[in-house]
Amino acid sequence: MAILGGIFILGIGIGIVFSSATNFTPESIHSSIEIDQQAPNPELCRDFGASAIVTNMRVFVTLDPFNVFISQPSMRPGCVLRRNNWSILERQNLVTSEQVRDCKNRMNTFGYTGALESDPKISCIYQNDAAGNLFLNTPGAPGARPESDSF
Protein backbone atom coordinates (compact mmCIF):
# COMPACT_ATOMS: atom_id res chain seq x y z
CA MET A 1 0.00 0.00 0.00
CA ALA A 2 2.89 2.38 0.82
CA ILE A 3 4.47 1.74 -2.62
CA LEU A 4 1.20 2.52 -4.41
CA GLY A 5 0.79 5.68 -2.31
CA GLY A 6 4.35 6.76 -3.18
CA ILE A 7 3.77 6.17 -6.89
CA PHE A 8 0.52 8.14 -6.70
CA ILE A 9 2.20 11.11 -5.00
CA LEU A 10 5.16 10.95 -7.44
CA GLY A 11 2.72 10.93 -10.37
CA ILE A 12 0.89 13.99 -9.07
CA GLY A 13 4.22 15.80 -8.53
CA ILE A 14 5.46 15.01 -12.05
CA GLY A 15 2.11 16.08 -13.51
CA ILE A 16 2.23 19.43 -11.73
CA VAL A 17 5.81 20.09 -12.84
CA PHE A 18 5.03 19.15 -16.44
CA SER A 19 1.84 21.21 -16.66
CA SER A 20 3.42 24.32 -15.12
CA ALA A 21 6.65 24.15 -17.15
CA THR A 22 5.10 23.34 -20.52
CA ASN A 23 3.25 26.04 -22.38
CA PHE A 24 1.98 25.18 -25.85
CA THR A 25 0.43 28.55 -26.65
CA PRO A 26 1.44 30.31 -29.88
CA GLU A 27 2.72 33.28 -27.85
CA SER A 28 5.63 31.21 -26.51
CA ILE A 29 8.73 29.88 -28.23
CA HIS A 30 10.62 27.28 -26.28
CA SER A 31 13.45 26.26 -28.58
CA SER A 32 15.46 27.17 -31.63
CA ILE A 33 13.73 24.30 -33.42
CA GLU A 34 10.46 26.23 -33.27
CA ILE A 35 12.22 29.32 -34.68
CA ASP A 36 13.75 27.20 -37.46
CA GLN A 37 10.32 25.81 -38.39
CA GLN A 38 8.77 29.30 -38.55
CA ALA A 39 11.50 30.79 -40.75
CA PRO A 40 10.55 31.71 -44.30
CA ASN A 41 11.65 28.85 -46.59
CA PRO A 42 12.81 26.77 -43.59
CA GLU A 43 14.80 24.16 -45.55
CA LEU A 44 16.61 26.77 -47.64
CA CYS A 45 17.27 28.86 -44.55
CA ARG A 46 18.67 25.89 -42.62
CA ASP A 47 20.88 24.76 -45.52
CA PHE A 48 22.19 28.16 -46.66
CA GLY A 49 21.96 30.41 -43.62
CA ALA A 50 20.29 30.61 -40.24
CA SER A 51 16.79 31.33 -39.03
CA ALA A 52 16.30 34.56 -37.14
CA ILE A 53 13.83 36.59 -35.14
CA VAL A 54 13.51 39.92 -36.95
CA THR A 55 12.54 42.91 -34.83
CA ASN A 56 11.21 46.02 -36.54
CA MET A 57 10.98 49.23 -34.55
CA ARG A 58 11.55 52.91 -34.99
CA VAL A 59 13.77 55.09 -32.83
CA PHE A 60 13.08 58.82 -32.44
CA VAL A 61 15.79 61.06 -30.99
CA THR A 62 15.07 64.64 -29.92
CA LEU A 63 18.01 66.96 -29.37
CA ASP A 64 16.52 69.81 -27.35
CA PRO A 65 15.82 68.35 -24.84
CA PHE A 66 17.74 65.16 -25.52
CA ASN A 67 15.39 62.17 -25.35
CA VAL A 68 15.09 58.80 -27.04
CA PHE A 69 11.70 57.31 -27.91
CA ILE A 70 11.20 53.79 -29.23
CA SER A 71 8.11 52.47 -31.00
CA GLN A 72 6.51 49.17 -30.04
CA PRO A 73 8.58 46.48 -31.78
CA SER A 74 6.99 43.95 -34.09
CA MET A 75 8.64 40.56 -34.37
CA ARG A 76 8.48 38.12 -37.26
CA PRO A 77 10.44 35.11 -38.50
CA GLY A 78 13.32 35.73 -40.86
CA CYS A 79 16.43 34.24 -42.37
CA VAL A 80 20.06 35.38 -42.66
CA LEU A 81 21.97 33.98 -45.64
CA ARG A 82 25.67 33.17 -45.56
CA ARG A 83 27.72 35.35 -47.92
CA ASN A 84 28.56 32.48 -50.25
CA ASN A 85 24.82 31.75 -50.86
CA TRP A 86 23.68 35.09 -52.27
CA SER A 87 23.32 33.53 -55.72
CA ILE A 88 20.00 32.10 -54.52
CA LEU A 89 18.61 35.64 -54.39
CA GLU A 90 20.23 36.62 -57.69
CA ARG A 91 18.89 33.57 -59.57
CA GLN A 92 15.35 34.47 -58.52
CA ASN A 93 15.91 38.14 -59.51
CA LEU A 94 15.24 39.28 -55.95
CA VAL A 95 18.41 41.41 -55.77
CA THR A 96 20.33 43.19 -58.51
CA SER A 97 24.04 42.80 -59.20
CA GLU A 98 24.47 46.39 -57.97
CA GLN A 99 22.82 45.53 -54.62
CA VAL A 100 25.08 42.49 -54.30
CA ARG A 101 28.17 44.56 -55.11
CA ASP A 102 27.21 47.29 -52.60
CA CYS A 103 26.48 44.76 -49.86
CA LYS A 104 29.70 42.84 -50.56
CA ASN A 105 31.80 46.03 -50.52
CA ARG A 106 30.62 46.76 -46.99
CA MET A 107 31.33 43.14 -45.91
CA ASN A 108 27.67 42.61 -45.09
CA THR A 109 25.19 39.87 -45.89
CA PHE A 110 21.51 39.59 -46.81
CA GLY A 111 18.60 38.81 -44.53
CA TYR A 112 14.94 38.56 -45.39
CA THR A 113 11.44 38.11 -44.06
CA GLY A 114 8.59 36.54 -45.98
CA ALA A 115 8.79 33.60 -48.37
CA LEU A 116 11.07 34.11 -51.36
CA GLU A 117 8.21 33.13 -53.68
CA SER A 118 5.88 35.88 -52.47
CA ASP A 119 7.51 39.33 -52.40
CA PRO A 120 10.01 39.01 -49.51
CA LYS A 121 11.47 42.00 -47.68
CA ILE A 122 15.24 41.69 -48.30
CA SER A 123 17.83 43.83 -46.53
CA CYS A 124 21.59 44.12 -46.62
CA ILE A 125 22.45 43.58 -42.96
CA TYR A 126 25.61 44.00 -40.90
CA GLN A 127 26.77 41.44 -38.36
CA ASN A 128 27.43 43.40 -35.18
CA ASP A 129 29.63 41.59 -32.69
CA ALA A 130 30.52 44.70 -30.68
CA ALA A 131 28.34 43.85 -27.70
CA GLY A 132 29.00 40.12 -27.82
CA ASN A 133 26.61 37.45 -26.68
CA LEU A 134 26.21 37.80 -22.94
CA PHE A 135 24.61 34.35 -22.77
CA LEU A 136 27.96 32.91 -23.84
CA ASN A 137 30.03 35.03 -21.44
CA THR A 138 28.83 33.28 -18.32
CA PRO A 139 31.20 31.45 -16.00
CA GLY A 140 31.74 27.90 -17.18
CA ALA A 141 30.58 28.58 -20.76
CA PRO A 142 32.91 27.57 -23.61
CA GLY A 143 35.25 30.36 -24.71
CA ALA A 144 35.61 30.73 -28.48
CA ARG A 145 32.74 31.00 -30.94
CA PRO A 146 32.55 28.37 -33.66
CA GLU A 147 33.59 29.51 -37.13
CA SER A 148 30.11 28.68 -38.47
CA ASP A 149 28.69 31.65 -36.52
CA SER A 150 30.35 34.10 -38.93
CA PHE A 151 28.11 34.98 -41.86
TIVO-2410 file (N, C-alpha, C; in nm, 3 decimals):
# residues 151
REC num residu      c1      c2      c3 atome chaine
REC   1      M   0.082  -0.118   0.000     N      A
REC   1      M   0.000   0.000   0.000    CA      A
REC   1      M   0.088   0.127   0.000     C      A
REC   2      A   0.198   0.124   0.075     N      A
REC   2      A   0.289   0.238   0.082    CA      A
REC   2      A   0.352   0.264  -0.054     C      A
REC   3      I   0.386   0.158  -0.129     N      A
REC   3      I   0.447   0.174  -0.262    CA      A
REC   3      I   0.347   0.239  -0.357     C      A
REC   4      L   0.223   0.194  -0.355     N      A
REC   4      L   0.120   0.252  -0.441    CA      A
REC   4      L   0.095   0.399  -0.405     C      A
REC   5      G   0.096   0.429  -0.276     N      A
REC   5      G   0.079   0.568  -0.231    CA      A
REC   5      G   0.195   0.654  -0.279     C      A
REC   6      G   0.317   0.601  -0.271     N      A
REC   6      G   0.435   0.676  -0.318    CA      A
REC   6      G   0.430   0.701  -0.467     C      A
REC   7      I   0.389   0.601  -0.543     N      A
REC   7      I   0.377   0.617  -0.689    CA      A
REC   7      I   0.270   0.719  -0.722     C      A
REC   8      F   0.160   0.718  -0.649     N      A
REC   8      F   0.052   0.814  -0.670    CA      A
REC   8      F   0.102   0.956  -0.646     C      A
REC   9      I   0.168   0.978  -0.534     N      A
REC   9      I   0.220   1.111  -0.500    CA      A
REC   9      I   0.324   1.155  -0.603     C      A
REC  10      L   0.414   1.064  -0.643     N      A
REC  10      L   0.516   1.095  -0.744    CA      A
REC  10      L   0.449   1.133  -0.876     C      A
REC  11      G   0.345   1.063  -0.914     N      A
REC  11      G   0.272   1.093  -1.037    CA      A
REC  11      G   0.209   1.230  -1.034     C      A
REC  12      I   0.149   1.266  -0.921     N      A
REC  12      I   0.089   1.399  -0.907    CA      A
REC  12      I   0.198   1.506  -0.917     C      A
REC  13      G   0.311   1.484  -0.851     N      A
REC  13      G   0.422   1.580  -0.853    CA      A
REC  13      G   0.476   1.600  -0.994     C      A
REC  14      I   0.496   1.492  -1.066     N      A
REC  14      I   0.546   1.501  -1.205    CA      A
REC  14      I   0.443   1.571  -1.293     C      A
REC  15      G   0.317   1.543  -1.274     N      A
REC  15      G   0.211   1.608  -1.351    CA      A
REC  15      G   0.207   1.758  -1.328     C      A
REC  16      I   0.223   1.799  -1.204     N      A
REC  16      I   0.223   1.943  -1.173    CA      A
REC  16      I   0.343   2.011  -1.236     C      A
REC  17      V   0.461   1.951  -1.225     N      A
REC  17      V   0.581   2.009  -1.284    CA      A
REC  17      V   0.566   2.020  -1.435     C      A
REC  18      F   0.517   1.914  -1.499     N      A
REC  18      F   0.503   1.915  -1.644    CA      A
REC  18      F   0.401   2.019  -1.689     C      A
REC  19      S   0.288   2.027  -1.623     N      A
REC  19      S   0.184   2.121  -1.666    CA      A
REC  19      S   0.224   2.265  -1.641     C      A
REC  20      S   0.303   2.294  -1.539     N      A
REC  20      S   0.342   2.432  -1.512    CA      A
REC  20      S   0.461   2.475  -1.596     C      A
REC  21      A   0.546   2.381  -1.637     N      A
REC  21      A   0.665   2.415  -1.715    CA      A
REC  21      A   0.640   2.413  -1.864     C      A
REC  22      T   0.537   2.346  -1.910     N      A
REC  22      T   0.510   2.334  -2.052    CA      A
REC  22      T   0.396   2.426  -2.091     C      A
REC  23      N   0.424   2.509  -2.190     N      A
REC  23      N   0.325   2.604  -2.238    CA      A
REC  23      N   0.319   2.591  -2.389     C      A
REC  24      F   0.209   2.541  -2.442     N      A
REC  24      F   0.198   2.518  -2.585    CA      A
REC  24      F   0.120   2.628  -2.656     C      A
REC  25      T   0.115   2.747  -2.601     N      A
REC  25      T   0.043   2.855  -2.665    CA      A
REC  25      T   0.128   2.915  -2.776     C      A
REC  26      P   0.066   2.973  -2.878     N      A
REC  26      P   0.144   3.031  -2.988    CA      A
REC  26      P   0.224   3.154  -2.947     C      A
REC  27      E   0.198   3.211  -2.830     N      A
REC  27      E   0.272   3.328  -2.785    CA      A
REC  27      E   0.410   3.292  -2.729     C      A
REC  28      S   0.437   3.163  -2.712     N      A
REC  28      S   0.563   3.121  -2.651    CA      A
REC  28      S   0.648   3.042  -2.750     C      A
REC  29      I   0.777   3.066  -2.744     N      A
REC  29      I   0.873   2.988  -2.823    CA      A
REC  29      I   0.970   2.928  -2.724     C      A
REC  30      H   0.982   2.796  -2.727     N      A
REC  30      H   1.062   2.728  -2.628    CA      A
REC  30      H   1.196   2.679  -2.678     C      A
REC  31      S   1.218   2.677  -2.809     N      A
REC  31      S   1.345   2.626  -2.858    CA      A
REC  31      S   1.378   2.684  -2.993     C      A
REC  32      S   1.505   2.669  -3.031     N      A
REC  32      S   1.546   2.717  -3.163    CA      A
REC  32      S   1.484   2.633  -3.274     C      A
REC  33      I   1.440   2.514  -3.242     N      A
REC  33      I   1.373   2.430  -3.342    CA      A
REC  33      I   1.243   2.496  -3.386     C      A
REC  34      E   1.169   2.553  -3.293     N      A
REC  34      E   1.046   2.623  -3.327    CA      A
REC  34      E   1.075   2.745  -3.414     C      A
REC  35      I   1.183   2.817  -3.386     N      A
REC  35      I   1.222   2.932  -3.468    CA      A
REC  35      I   1.260   2.884  -3.607     C      A
REC  36      D   1.336   2.775  -3.616     N      A
REC  36      D   1.375   2.720  -3.746    CA      A
REC  36      D   1.253   2.681  -3.829     C      A
REC  37      Q   1.151   2.624  -3.767     N      A
REC  37      Q   1.032   2.581  -3.839    CA      A
REC  37      Q   0.949   2.699  -3.887     C      A
REC  38      Q   0.955   2.813  -3.818     N      A
REC  38      Q   0.877   2.930  -3.855    CA      A
REC  38      Q   0.947   3.019  -3.957     C      A
REC  39      A   1.075   2.995  -3.983     N      A
REC  39      A   1.150   3.079  -4.075    CA      A
REC  39      A   1.090   3.071  -4.215     C      A
REC  40      P   1.101   3.180  -4.292     N      A
REC  40      P   1.055   3.171  -4.430    CA      A
REC  40      P   1.146   3.073  -4.505     C      A
REC  41      N   1.090   2.988  -4.587     N      A
REC  41      N   1.165   2.885  -4.659    CA      A
REC  41      N   1.257   2.809  -4.563     C      A
REC  42      P   1.200   2.736  -4.467     N      A
REC  42      P   1.281   2.677  -4.359    CA      A
REC  42      P   1.394   2.586  -4.405     C      A
REC  43      E   1.373   2.506  -4.509     N      A
REC  43      E   1.480   2.416  -4.555    CA      A
REC  43      E   1.595   2.496  -4.616     C      A
REC  44      L   1.560   2.592  -4.702     N      A
REC  44      L   1.661   2.677  -4.764    CA      A
REC  44      L   1.737   2.754  -4.658     C      A
REC  45      C   1.665   2.808  -4.562     N      A
REC  45      C   1.727   2.886  -4.455    CA      A
REC  45      C   1.823   2.800  -4.373     C      A
REC  46      R   1.781   2.680  -4.341     N      A
REC  46      R   1.867   2.589  -4.262    CA      A
REC  46      R   1.991   2.550  -4.341     C      A
REC  47      D   1.975   2.523  -4.471     N      A
REC  47      D   2.088   2.476  -4.552    CA      A
REC  47      D   2.185   2.587  -4.593     C      A
REC  48      F   2.135   2.710  -4.611     N      A
REC  48      F   2.219   2.816  -4.666    CA      A
REC  48      F   2.233   2.938  -4.576     C      A
REC  49      G   2.186   2.928  -4.454     N      A
REC  49      G   2.196   3.041  -4.362    CA      A
REC  49      G   2.153   3.001  -4.224     C      A
REC  50      A   2.078   3.088  -4.159     N      A
REC  50      A   2.029   3.061  -4.024    CA      A
REC  50      A   1.897   3.133  -4.004     C      A
REC  51      S   1.806   3.069  -3.934     N      A
REC  51      S   1.679   3.133  -3.903    CA      A
REC  51      S   1.703   3.244  -3.801     C      A
REC  52      A   1.611   3.340  -3.800     N      A
REC  52      A   1.630   3.456  -3.714    CA      A
REC  52      A   1.495   3.509  -3.668     C      A
REC  53      I   1.498   3.581  -3.558     N      A
REC  53      I   1.383   3.659  -3.514    CA      A
REC  53      I   1.413   3.802  -3.556     C      A
REC  54      V   1.329   3.857  -3.642     N      A
REC  54      V   1.351   3.992  -3.695    CA      A
REC  54      V   1.263   4.088  -3.616     C      A
REC  55      T   1.325   4.191  -3.561     N      A
REC  55      T   1.254   4.291  -3.483    CA      A
REC  55      T   1.253   4.423  -3.560     C      A
REC  56      N   1.135   4.472  -3.588     N      A
REC  56      N   1.121   4.602  -3.654    CA      A
REC  56      N   1.070   4.703  -3.551     C      A
REC  57      M   1.143   4.814  -3.541     N      A
REC  57      M   1.098   4.923  -3.455    CA      A
REC  57      M   1.161   5.052  -3.504     C      A
REC  58      R   1.104   5.160  -3.461     N      A
REC  58      R   1.155   5.291  -3.499    CA      A
REC  58      R   1.207   5.361  -3.375     C      A
REC  59      V   1.316   5.434  -3.393     N      A
REC  59      V   1.377   5.509  -3.283    CA      A
REC  59      V   1.370   5.658  -3.319     C      A
REC  60      F   1.318   5.737  -3.227     N      A
REC  60      F   1.308   5.882  -3.244    CA      A
REC  60      F   1.400   5.947  -3.142     C      A
REC  61      V   1.486   6.036  -3.189     N      A
REC  61      V   1.579   6.106  -3.099    CA      A
REC  61      V   1.552   6.256  -3.109     C      A
REC  62      T   1.521   6.319  -2.996     N      A
REC  62      T   1.507   6.464  -2.992    CA      A
REC  62      T   1.635   6.521  -2.933     C      A
REC  63      L   1.674   6.639  -2.981     N      A
REC  63      L   1.801   6.696  -2.937    CA      A
REC  63      L   1.784   6.806  -2.832     C      A
REC  64      D   1.670   6.874  -2.833     N      A
REC  64      D   1.652   6.981  -2.735    CA      A
REC  64      D   1.511   6.974  -2.678     C      A
REC  65      P   1.489   6.907  -2.571     N      A
REC  65      P   1.582   6.835  -2.484    CA      A
REC  65      P   1.617   6.698  -2.544     C      A
REC  66      F   1.730   6.645  -2.501     N      A
REC  66      F   1.774   6.516  -2.552    CA      A
REC  66      F   1.690   6.404  -2.491     C      A
REC  67      N   1.620   6.331  -2.577     N      A
REC  67      N   1.539   6.217  -2.535    CA      A
REC  67      N   1.541   6.113  -2.646     C      A
REC  68      V   1.519   5.990  -2.608     N      A
REC  68      V   1.509   5.880  -2.704    CA      A
REC  68      V   1.375   5.813  -2.684     C      A
REC  69      F   1.301   5.797  -2.793     N      A
REC  69      F   1.170   5.731  -2.791    CA      A
REC  69      F   1.177   5.612  -2.885     C      A
REC  70      I   1.117   5.501  -2.844     N      A
REC  70      I   1.120   5.379  -2.923    CA      A
REC  70      I   0.977   5.332  -2.945     C      A
REC  71      S   0.944   5.298  -3.069     N      A
REC  71      S   0.811   5.247  -3.100    CA      A
REC  71      S   0.798   5.103  -3.049     C      A
REC  72      Q   0.676   5.056  -3.043     N      A
REC  72      Q   0.651   4.917  -3.004    CA      A
REC  72      Q   0.710   4.826  -3.111     C      A
REC  73      P   0.798   4.735  -3.075     N      A
REC  73      P   0.858   4.648  -3.178    CA      A
REC  73      P   0.759   4.544  -3.228     C      A
REC  74      S   0.774   4.509  -3.354     N      A
REC  74      S   0.699   4.395  -3.409    CA      A
REC  74      S   0.802   4.288  -3.445     C      A
REC  75      M   0.770   4.165  -3.414     N      A
REC  75      M   0.864   4.056  -3.437    CA      A
REC  75      M   0.805   3.959  -3.537     C      A
REC  76      R   0.891   3.909  -3.625     N      A
REC  76      R   0.848   3.812  -3.726    CA      A
REC  76      R   0.965   3.720  -3.758     C      A
REC  77      P   0.936   3.604  -3.814     N      A
REC  77      P   1.044   3.511  -3.850    CA      A
REC  77      P   1.120   3.561  -3.972     C      A
REC  78      G   1.248   3.532  -3.975     N      A
REC  78      G   1.332   3.573  -4.086    CA      A
REC  78      G   1.445   3.476  -4.108     C      A
REC  79      C   1.530   3.509  -4.204     N      A
REC  79      C   1.643   3.424  -4.237    CA      A
REC  79      C   1.763   3.512  -4.273     C      A
REC  80      V   1.881   3.471  -4.231     N      A
REC  80      V   2.006   3.538  -4.266    CA      A
REC  80      V   2.085   3.441  -4.352     C      A
REC  81      L   2.121   3.484  -4.473     N      A
REC  81      L   2.197   3.398  -4.564    CA      A
REC  81      L   2.347   3.416  -4.543     C      A
REC  82      R   2.421   3.308  -4.557     N      A
REC  82      R   2.567   3.317  -4.556    CA      A
REC  82      R   2.611   3.388  -4.684     C      A
REC  83      R   2.724   3.457  -4.678     N      A
REC  83      R   2.772   3.535  -4.792    CA      A
REC  83      R   2.788   3.452  -4.919     C      A
REC  84      N   2.831   3.329  -4.906     N      A
REC  84      N   2.856   3.248  -5.025    CA      A
REC  84      N   2.728   3.191  -5.086     C      A
REC  85      N   2.609   3.227  -5.034     N      A
REC  85      N   2.482   3.175  -5.086    CA      A
REC  85      N   2.393   3.284  -5.144     C      A
REC  86      W   2.447   3.400  -5.172     N      A
REC  86      W   2.368   3.509  -5.227    CA      A
REC  86      W   2.313   3.478  -5.365     C      A
REC  87      S   2.377   3.386  -5.436     N      A
REC  87      S   2.332   3.353  -5.572    CA      A
REC  87      S   2.187   3.305  -5.573     C      A
REC  88      I   2.141   3.253  -5.462     N      A
REC  88      I   2.000   3.210  -5.452    CA      A
REC  88      I   1.908   3.329  -5.478     C      A
REC  89      L   1.941   3.443  -5.420     N      A
REC  89      L   1.861   3.564  -5.439    CA      A
REC  89      L   1.877   3.619  -5.581     C      A
REC  90      E   1.999   3.612  -5.634     N      A
REC  90      E   2.023   3.662  -5.769    CA      A
REC  90      E   1.951   3.578  -5.875     C      A
REC  91      R   1.955   3.445  -5.860     N      A
REC  91      R   1.889   3.357  -5.957    CA      A
REC  91      R   1.739   3.383  -5.965     C      A
REC  92      Q   1.679   3.422  -5.854     N      A
REC  92      Q   1.535   3.447  -5.852    CA      A
REC  92      Q   1.503   3.594  -5.879     C      A
REC  93      N   1.605   3.672  -5.921     N      A
REC  93      N   1.591   3.814  -5.951    CA      A
REC  93      N   1.530   3.893  -5.835     C      A
REC  94      L   1.572   3.858  -5.714     N      A
REC  94      L   1.524   3.928  -5.595    CA      A
REC  94      L   1.617   4.041  -5.554     C      A
REC  95      V   1.744   4.034  -5.598     N      A
REC  95      V   1.841   4.141  -5.577    CA      A
REC  95      V   1.914   4.164  -5.709     C      A
REC  96      T   1.959   4.286  -5.729     N      A
REC  96      T   2.033   4.319  -5.851    CA      A
REC  96      T   2.182   4.298  -5.826     C      A
REC  97      S   2.259   4.294  -5.934     N      A
REC  97      S   2.404   4.280  -5.920    CA      A
REC  97      S   2.462   4.401  -5.849     C      A
REC  98      E   2.400   4.519  -5.867     N      A
REC  98      E   2.447   4.639  -5.797    CA      A
REC  98      E   2.424   4.627  -5.645     C      A
REC  99      Q   2.308   4.574  -5.605     N      A
REC  99      Q   2.282   4.553  -5.462    CA      A
REC  99      Q   2.381   4.454  -5.403     C      A
REC 100      V   2.411   4.348  -5.476     N      A
REC 100      V   2.508   4.249  -5.430    CA      A
REC 100      V   2.645   4.313  -5.415     C      A
REC 101      R   2.687   4.391  -5.515     N      A
REC 101      R   2.817   4.456  -5.511    CA      A
REC 101      R   2.826   4.553  -5.392     C      A
REC 102      D   2.720   4.634  -5.372     N      A
REC 102      D   2.721   4.729  -5.260    CA      A
REC 102      D   2.728   4.657  -5.126     C      A
REC 103      C   2.650   4.550  -5.112     N      A
REC 103      C   2.648   4.476  -4.986    CA      A
REC 103      C   2.784   4.408  -4.962     C      A
REC 104      K   2.841   4.352  -5.067     N      A
REC 104      K   2.970   4.284  -5.056    CA      A
REC 104      K   3.081   4.383  -5.022     C      A
REC 105      N   3.077   4.503  -5.079     N      A
REC 105      N   3.180   4.603  -5.052    CA      A
REC 105      N   3.182   4.646  -4.906     C      A
REC 106      R   3.068   4.639  -4.841     N      A
REC 106      R   3.062   4.676  -4.699    CA      A
REC 106      R   3.079   4.554  -4.608     C      A
REC 107      M   3.113   4.439  -4.667     N      A
REC 107      M   3.133   4.314  -4.591    CA      A
REC 107      M   3.008   4.277  -4.511     C      A
REC 108      N   2.893   4.294  -4.572     N      A
REC 108      N   2.767   4.261  -4.509    CA      A
REC 108      N   2.710   4.133  -4.568     C      A
REC 109      T   2.589   4.101  -4.532     N      A
REC 109      T   2.519   3.987  -4.589    CA      A
REC 109      T   2.371   4.024  -4.606     C      A
REC 110      F   2.293   3.932  -4.660     N      A
REC 110      F   2.151   3.959  -4.681    CA      A
REC 110      F   2.067   3.881  -4.581     C      A
REC 111      G   1.961   3.945  -4.537     N      A
REC 111      G   1.860   3.881  -4.453    CA      A
REC 111      G   1.724   3.914  -4.511     C      A
REC 112      Y   1.627   3.829  -4.485     N      A
REC 112      Y   1.494   3.856  -4.539    CA      A
REC 112      Y   1.385   3.803  -4.449     C      A
REC 113      T   1.266   3.860  -4.468     N      A
REC 113      T   1.144   3.811  -4.406    CA      A
REC 113      T   1.045   3.783  -4.519     C      A
REC 114      G   0.954   3.692  -4.495     N      A
REC 114      G   0.859   3.654  -4.598    CA      A
REC 114      G   0.918   3.551  -4.692     C      A
REC 115      A   0.834   3.466  -4.746     N      A
REC 115      A   0.879   3.360  -4.837    CA      A
REC 115      A   0.937   3.421  -4.964     C      A
REC 116      L   1.042   3.361  -5.017     N      A
REC 116      L   1.107   3.411  -5.136    CA      A
REC 116      L   1.014   3.410  -5.257     C      A
REC 117      E   0.914   3.324  -5.256     N      A
REC 117      E   0.821   3.313  -5.368    CA      A
REC 117      E   0.713   3.421  -5.366     C      A
REC 118      S   0.699   3.493  -5.257     N      A
REC 118      S   0.588   3.588  -5.247    CA      A
REC 118      S   0.633   3.723  -5.193     C      A
REC 119      D   0.711   3.796  -5.272     N      A
REC 119      D   0.751   3.933  -5.240    CA      A
REC 119      D   0.816   3.947  -5.102     C      A
REC 120      P   0.934   3.889  -5.081     N      A
REC 120      P   1.001   3.901  -4.951    CA      A
REC 120      P   1.058   4.041  -4.930     C      A
REC 121      K   1.081   4.075  -4.805     N      A
REC 121      K   1.147   4.200  -4.768    CA      A
REC 121      K   1.293   4.165  -4.743     C      A
REC 122      I   1.382   4.205  -4.835     N      A
REC 122      I   1.524   4.169  -4.830    CA      A
REC 122      I   1.604   4.292  -4.790     C      A
REC 123      S   1.699   4.273  -4.698     N      A
REC 123      S   1.783   4.383  -4.653    CA      A
REC 123      S   1.929   4.340  -4.650     C      A
REC 124      C   2.016   4.434  -4.683     N      A
REC 124      C   2.159   4.412  -4.662    CA      A
REC 124      C   2.183   4.441  -4.514     C      A
REC 125      I   2.232   4.344  -4.441     N      A
REC 125      I   2.245   4.358  -4.296    CA      A
REC 125      I   2.391   4.340  -4.254     C      A
REC 126      Y   2.426   4.400  -4.144     N      A
REC 126      Y   2.561   4.400  -4.090    CA      A
REC 126      Y   2.565   4.314  -3.965     C      A
REC 127      Q   2.661   4.225  -3.956     N      A
REC 127      Q   2.677   4.144  -3.836    CA      A
REC 127      Q   2.752   4.226  -3.732     C      A
REC 128      N   2.686   4.256  -3.622     N      A
REC 128      N   2.743   4.340  -3.518    CA      A
REC 128      N   2.784   4.253  -3.400     C      A
REC 129      D   2.912   4.238  -3.381     N      A
REC 129      D   2.963   4.159  -3.269    CA      A
REC 129      D   3.017   4.246  -3.157     C      A
REC 130      A   2.994   4.377  -3.165     N      A
REC 130      A   3.052   4.470  -3.068    CA      A
REC 130      A   3.009   4.439  -2.925     C      A
REC 131      A   2.882   4.409  -2.905     N      A
REC 131      A   2.834   4.385  -2.770    CA      A
REC 131      A   2.863   4.243  -2.724     C      A
REC 132      G   2.879   4.151  -2.818     N      A
REC 132      G   2.900   4.012  -2.782    CA      A
REC 132      G   2.772   3.947  -2.735     C      A
REC 133      N   2.776   3.820  -2.716     N      A
REC 133      N   2.661   3.745  -2.668    CA      A
REC 133      N   2.680   3.721  -2.519     C      A
REC 134      L   2.605   3.792  -2.438     N      A
REC 134      L   2.621   3.780  -2.294    CA      A
REC 134      L   2.576   3.645  -2.240     C      A
REC 135      F   2.498   3.570  -2.319     N      A
REC 135      F   2.461   3.435  -2.277    CA      A
REC 135      F   2.582   3.343  -2.282     C      A
REC 136      L   2.677   3.374  -2.371     N      A
REC 136      L   2.796   3.291  -2.384    CA      A
REC 136      L   2.908   3.333  -2.289     C      A
REC 137      N   2.897   3.452  -2.230     N      A
REC 137      N   3.003   3.503  -2.144    CA      A
REC 137      N   2.977   3.473  -1.997     C      A
REC 138      T   2.909   3.364  -1.970     N      A
REC 138      T   2.883   3.328  -1.832    CA      A
REC 138      T   2.991   3.236  -1.782     C      A
REC 139      P   3.017   3.235  -1.653     N      A
REC 139      P   3.120   3.145  -1.600    CA      A
REC 139      P   3.088   3.000  -1.634     C      A
REC 140      G   3.190   2.931  -1.683     N      A
REC 140      G   3.174   2.790  -1.718    CA      A
REC 140      G   3.132   2.766  -1.861     C      A
REC 141      A   3.098   2.874  -1.935     N      A
REC 141      A   3.058   2.858  -2.076    CA      A
REC 141      A   3.183   2.844  -2.161     C      A
REC 142      P   3.175   2.772  -2.273     N      A
REC 142      P   3.291   2.757  -2.361    CA      A
REC 142      P   3.338   2.892  -2.412     C      A
REC 143      G   3.466   2.907  -2.437     N      A
REC 143      G   3.525   3.036  -2.471    CA      A
REC 143      G   3.501   3.083  -2.612     C      A
REC 144      A   3.562   3.021  -2.712     N      A
REC 144      A   3.561   3.073  -2.848    CA      A
REC 144      A   3.433   3.037  -2.921     C      A
REC 145      R   3.391   3.126  -3.010     N      A
REC 145      R   3.274   3.100  -3.094    CA      A
REC 145      R   3.314   3.006  -3.207     C      A
REC 146      P   3.225   2.920  -3.249     N      A
REC 146      P   3.255   2.837  -3.366    CA      A
REC 146      P   3.263   2.922  -3.492     C      A
REC 147      E   3.343   2.877  -3.589     N      A
REC 147      E   3.359   2.951  -3.713    CA      A
REC 147      E   3.228   2.961  -3.789     C      A
REC 148      S   3.137   2.867  -3.773     N      A
REC 148      S   3.011   2.868  -3.847    CA      A
REC 148      S   2.920   2.982  -3.805     C      A
REC 149      D   2.952   3.053  -3.697     N      A
REC 149      D   2.869   3.165  -3.652    CA      A
REC 149      D   2.895   3.291  -3.733     C      A
REC 150      S   3.001   3.292  -3.813     N      A
REC 150      S   3.035   3.410  -3.893    CA      A
REC 150      S   2.965   3.399  -4.027     C      A
REC 151      F   2.884   3.499  -4.060     N      A
REC 151      F   2.811   3.498  -4.186    CA      A
REC 151      F   2.876   3.589  -4.284     C      A
***
